[in-house]
């Protein structure tokens, strides 16, 4: 299989508007931080509400999971 040449890419210049400041790492409505192994800590991963049954929830929230056993 022959290799393909990748097109050159321009790397954007960092500006104050596209940087993540340390104050938003791990904060509510911010961005997740990383632990020493480079993974998102379990405490920063939201726990979804899981509903199991035959009737769909009436007001599910974003991220909720419904498992239909029908």
Buried (B, 14 or more C-beta within 10 A) or exposed (E): EEEEEEEEEEEEEEEEEEEEEEEEEBEEEBEEBEEEEEEEEEEBEEEEEEBEEEEEEEEEEEEEEEEEEE
